[in-house]
Amino acid sequence: MKKLSVLFCLLLTAMIASTAWAKRAGPKPVTPVVHMGVTYVAPNENGREGKIEARNEKTGKKLWDVVVYTVTIDPSLEQDVQWVFITGLAVRDNTLLVTNEKNEQYTLDLKTKKVEKVKKDRKKTP
């Protein structure tokens, strides 16, 4: 019985330790958006880049993809805590608005595939 208690304590300690050192949780799924027969998705396969894929709405066939942003990784820090995933997509006119975990926003022109970072308005102090 004493051996079983010791084994249980060791197992419990190992479980707690592994949880404490666990990598960050994966990204939450991003709801795809559909515009003019094309479905736009953020696969969030890798937190080192924010990528958008355009797929045929009916067949699901990939038409193209674009890297919206890349994350510069500091090799002296844990990599996974530096990852930045896409959190939201929205279509306005012929532009896809992409939002990430840092609340940064980018526009993707759906015709030219040109990407621009949305500049935040800085409030001026009197």
Secondary structure by P-SEA (a helix, b strand, c coil): caaaaaaaaaaaaaaaaaaaacccccccbbbbbbcccbbbbccccccccbbbbbccccccccccccccccccccccccccccbbbbccccccccbbbbbccccbbbbbccccccccccccbbbbcc
